[in-house]
Amino acid sequence: MTNKDIIDQDAIENLRALNPDDGDVFLKEILDIFFDDTPMRIADLRAQRAAGDAAGFIRAAHSIKGSSSNVGAKELRALAERLEHHCRNHGTEGTAQDINDLESAFARAKETLQRLIKPV
């Protein structure tokens, strides 16, 4: 899998354009929030799955989908969307491997995004 499959570079450039005079300070702040928040959302997915709470599961998947889209994490966004749609149609059953895949996609996105931040 290439970086292009993992991250939408245009999304990164759009974030940089929001504050072009600060180097990557703003981008780093946004990514730090994403890096801190996403593991909590993944843990929430696991908890909602264990509880059989489809509504909570859908909310957590939707949250990951949105934040991933904001930072251009294409692979992660697609997996979160798949989980959201699966749960809407079939409940939380059969989602354990997809959550594991989502967690791996987050690790790849985080690694790739960290390499894109210019030193400040």
GIURTA-V672870 format. One line per field, one symbol per residue. psi: psi as a letter, one per 40 degrees, with the letter a starting at -180 (. if undefined). burial: # if it has 9 or more other C-alpha atoms within 8 Angstrom, else .. Layout:
psi->???
burial->???
This chain:
psi->hiddddhhddddddddddgeefbfddddddddddddddddddddddddddefgdddddddddddddddddefgddddddddddddddddeaeifeddddddddddddddddddddehii.
burial->....####..##..##......##.###..#..##..##.##.###.##...##.###.##########.###########.##.###..##..#..##.###.##.###.##...#...
